[in-house]
Amino acid sequence: MTAPTPLRRKVPDAATASALKLFVVLARAKRAIDEHVEESLGTHGLTHTEFAILEALYHKGPLLLGEVQRKILVSSGGITFLVDKLADRGLAERRLCATDRRARYAALTRKGEALMAEIFPAHAEAIREAMSGLSRAEQKEATALLKQLGLRAAKLSTE
């Protein structure tokens, strides 16, 4: 039995081919990094998104739910659900806003603060390990380039 003949597709222009290659490489790198980092989070019974909420509150203090939503890129309904889930576990709480009774803050509880103080150093180390394929100088350069890429892509989606 012979192998099927591959389909012949029109080769995109060089700029499109380069953009497609970058897209695939970025997606694969992100997946590999996420898998490495999520191993350490799973031992604490947290999803990546739950940890992101706790991490934002740990470093920034109490935040309006909308601010948390924008920082971790989930829907408004999703953030409410996730904060309530963390509240059920005693890790976070919702607080009223003194100036706007429609607004709610999310904040860490003492238990959430203690958990983050315990697990954040290992999480930071896992990220450092995952990024160790680049030197510090290369990491700085990649950060600048990816920021530039993200800002341009964000601008395109609002045009």
Buried (B, 14 or more C-beta within 10 A) or exposed (E): EEEEEEEEEEEEEEEEEEEEEEEEEEEEBEEEBEEBBBEBBEEBEBEEBBBBBBBBBBEEEBBBBEBBBEBBEBEEEEBBEBBEBBBEBEBBBBEEEEEEEEEBBBBBBEEBBEBBEEBBEEBEEBBEEBBEEEEEEEBEEEEEEEEEEEEEEEEEEEE
